[in-house]
């Protein structure tokens, strides 16, 4: 279980996000998970593109309260066979 993972804007565009993603997926696969599921703020356009390129699909929406407001996240998920197979991480995809 990974609670939150953010990459600061000045670090984006160098492949670091993909490397972190590969480590998370490899760890999940090694633990016996059948796939991966995460929540995502849909107005984060760069992250939306990143997750889309990886093969994650929107399966639901969730609402959470923070302070006095309600916020809506998308629930994204993929099985291992749905994910992008171009990973540089050796052995990531079976």
C-alpha positions in Angstrom: 0.0 0.0 0.0 1.4 3.3 -1.1 -0.5 6.3 0.3 0.7 9.2 -1.8 3.4 9.8 -4.4 4.0 13.2 -6.0 6.7 14.4 -8.3 7.5 18.1 -8.1 7.0 20.0 -11.3 10.7 20.9 -11.7 11.5 17.2 -11.7 8.9 16.3 -14.3 9.9 15.4 -17.9 13.1 13.5 -17.0 11.7 10.0 -16.8 11.8 10.0 -13.0 8.0 9.4 -12.7 8.3 6.4 -15.0 11.2 5.0 -12.9 9.2 5.5 -9.7 6.1 3.9 -11.3 8.1 0.9 -12.4 9.4 0.3 -8.9 5.9 0.6 -7.4 4.5 -1.9 -10.0 7.3 -4.3 -9.6 6.8 -4.3 -5.8 3.0 -4.8 -6.2 3.6 -7.7 -8.6 6.1 -9.3 -6.2 3.5 -9.0 -3.4 1.0 -11.1 -5.4 -1.3 -8.3 -6.4 -3.5 -8.9 -9.4 -3.2 -5.4 -10.7 -3.0 -1.8 -9.6 -5.5 0.7 -8.5 -5.1 4.4 -7.6 -7.0 7.6 -7.1 -6.2 10.6 -9.3 -7.3 14.3 -9.3 -8.7 14.6 -12.9 -7.8 18.3 -13.3 -4.1 17.3 -13.1 -3.8 17.1 -16.8 -0.1 16.0 -16.9 -0.8 13.2 -14.5 -3.9 12.2 -16.5 -1.7 11.9 -19.7 0.9 9.9 -17.8 -1.6 7.4 -16.4 -3.3 7.1 -19.8 0.0 6.3 -21.5 0.6 3.6 -18.9 -2.7 1.9 -19.7 -4.7 2.8 -16.6 -8.5 3.2 -17.1 -11.1 5.1 -15.1 -13.3 2.7 -13.3 -15.1 4.9 -10.8 -15.2 8.3 -9.1 -14.7 8.9 -5.4 -15.6 12.0 -3.2 -13.6 13.0 -0.2 -14.1 15.9 2.1 -11.2 18.2 2.9 -11.9 21.2 5.1 -15.2 22.7 4.0 -15.1 21.3 0.5 -15.8 18.1 -1.4 -13.2 16.9 -3.9 -13.7 14.4 -6.6 -11.0 11.9 -7.7 -11.1 9.3 -10.4 -10.3 5.8 -9.5 -8.0 4.3 -12.1 -7.0 0.7 -12.4 -5.3 -1.9 -14.6 -4.4 -5.5 -14.6 -0.8 -6.4 -15.3 -1.7 -7.3 -18.9 -3.3 -3.9 -19.4 -0.2 -1.9 -18.5 2.2 -0.4 -21.0 4.8 -3.1 -21.9 7.6 -0.6 -22.8 8.9 -0.3 -19.3 12.7 -0.1 -18.9 12.3 -2.0 -15.6 13.6 -5.5 -16.3 11.0 -8.2 -15.5 8.2 -5.7 -14.8 5.8 -7.3 -17.2 5.2 -11.1 -17.3 
